[in-house]
Amino acid sequence: MSEHPFADSSPGIAAAGQPRDAPASLVTELPSEHHSGLDSYDVPELVDAFVDDQAHALAAVRAAKVAIVAAVEAAVPRIAAGGRLIYVGAGTSGRLGLLDSVELFPTFSWPRERAMAVLAGGPQAMLSSVEGAEDSPTQGRLALAALNPGEHDVVILIAASGATPFVLGALEAARAAGSLTIGIANNAAAPLTLGAHVGITLDTGSEVISGSTRLKAGTAQKVVLNTLSSAIMVRLGKVYGNLMVDLQPSNDKLFRRALSLTMRATGASEQTARQVLAEAGYRVKVAIVTIRSRVDVAQAEMRLARAGGSVRHALNER
């Protein structure tokens, strides 16, 4: 596979309008100019302050659209070639990355071993703070290197400050391994976004509670992670129309959803959908192609294989 044009460039793509050589300024740590009397607010005022401030998160994501598009376009060929999505972060950012990684299996049947997360402080940091875990670039390098990253892997590194030593160490290891690196930060001209192949700056500014980046900075990160992984999965044929047809039914709710999706995509009766789903091992994509193309399950499987898993392409086969 040929290298993406970003792969050997340094620094990477910054969000539109972001200077490449400006000094990093931790705007996320500055006291907000608004709500200086927050502790005196009554409850309705408190709720308004927090909710209204979240609007800035979506605005920051929209402003970074060019970089987000570049990240998706750079990632898809690598993942299609067998690469993994590897998320790296500390604290809230790391937990958001881990959350995105674990949700890909039930949502898109994405193999668990191809969506991994590296969290400063290890698994225990998911449930409690591990003091000092984020302060060592060496630990970041070692943690990422332990996954044996390669040229097809996509490493998504998240840090509100954009300067977390653990994350920067992992960035160094990922680049050395030839992986595609996507850096997400909430401060302009941060080392993380400038050093990654694709840098996504989410300019959310200061927080209502000064320095608490679990607020709108975290919200913006969550929106971007959802967008990145979901867009990648759509491009890989995990969605038909806007239907989540590659889900992994593992409980009653998901079995009901699989049935509903099959009926919606094919117009089949509930009885027919149930029967074909059972024959297809509750694989919605196989059931859809079986019903719509009027073939048996084995033929539907072969059509999907030839179509690279795309239901639309499999249905168009003649």
MOPERA-V636466 format. One record per pair of residues at least 24 apart in sequence whose ideal C-beta (glycine too) atoms are under 6 Angstrom apart, sorted by sequence separation. I is the first residue (numbers start at 0). J is the second residue. If there is no record, write none. Layout:
# MOPERA-V636466
I|J ; I|J
This chain:
# MOPERA-V636466
154|178 ; 170|194 ; 257|281 ; 93|118 ; 117|142 ; 148|173 ; 161|186 ; 261|286 ; 265|290 ; 288|313 ; 93|119 ; 117|143 ; 139|165 ; 143|169 ; 152|178 ; 153|179 ; 154|180 ; 155|181 ; 156|182 ; 157|183 ; 158|184 ; 159|185 ; 257|283 ; 265|291 ; 284|310 ; 138|165 ; 150|177 ; 162|189 ; 136|164 ; 140|168 ; 144|172 ; 148|176 ; 161|189 ; 162|190 ; 139|168 ; 143|172 ; 83|113 ; 84|114 ; 85|115 ; 86|116 ; 87|117 ; 89|119 ; 133|163 ; 134|164 ; 139|169 ; 143|173 ; 148|178 ; 161|191 ; 94|125 ; 136|167 ; 140|171 ; 161|192 ; 185|216 ; 133|165 ; 136|168 ; 140|172 ; 158|191 ; 248|281 ; 183|220 ; 244|283 ; 245|284 ; 183|223 ; 244|284 ; 89|133 ; 119|165 ; 14|63 ; 15|65 ; 14|66 ; 159|212 ; 12|66 ; 12|69 ; 159|216 ; 96|157 ; 157|220 ; 92|157 ; 92|158 ; 85|152 ; 5|73 ; 82|151 ; 83|152 ; 84|153 ; 85|154 ; 86|155 ; 87|156 ; 88|157 ; 3|73 ; 81|151 ; 82|152 ; 80|151 ; 82|153 ; 236|307 ; 239|310 ; 236|308 ; 236|309 ; 77|151 ; 89|163 ; 77|153 ; 89|165 ; 74|153 ; 87|166 ; 0|80 ; 87|169 ; 77|179 ; 73|179 ; 70|181 ; 91|213 ; 73|197 ; 95|220 ; 99|224 ; 107|232 ; 91|217 ; 95|221 ; 70|197 ; 69|197 ; 99|228 ; 107|237 ; 27|159 ; 67|199 ; 66|199 ; 25|160 ; 63|199 ; 108|245 ; 63|201 ; 107|245 ; 108|247 ; 59|201 ; 105|247 ; 59|202 ; 104|247 ; 59|203 ; 56|203 ; 55|203 ; 78|231 ; 52|207 ; 75|231 ; 70|227 ; 74|231 ; 27|185 ; 27|186 ; 48|207 ; 56|215 ; 60|219 ; 71|230 ; 75|234 ; 26|186 ; 55|215 ; 59|219 ; 25|186 ; 53|215 ; 56|218 ; 60|222 ; 23|186 ; 52|215 ; 56|219 ; 60|223 ; 23|188 ; 53|218 ; 23|189 ; 21|188 ; 17|187 ; 18|188 ; 34|207 ; 31|205 ; 29|205 ; 31|207 ; 26|204 ; 13|192 ; 30|209 ; 28|210 ; 10|193 ; 17|200 ; 10|194 ; 11|195 ; 11|196 ; 12|197 ; 13|198 ; 27|212 ; 11|197 ; 12|198 ; 14|200 ; 11|198 ; 27|216 ; 5|196 ; 5|197
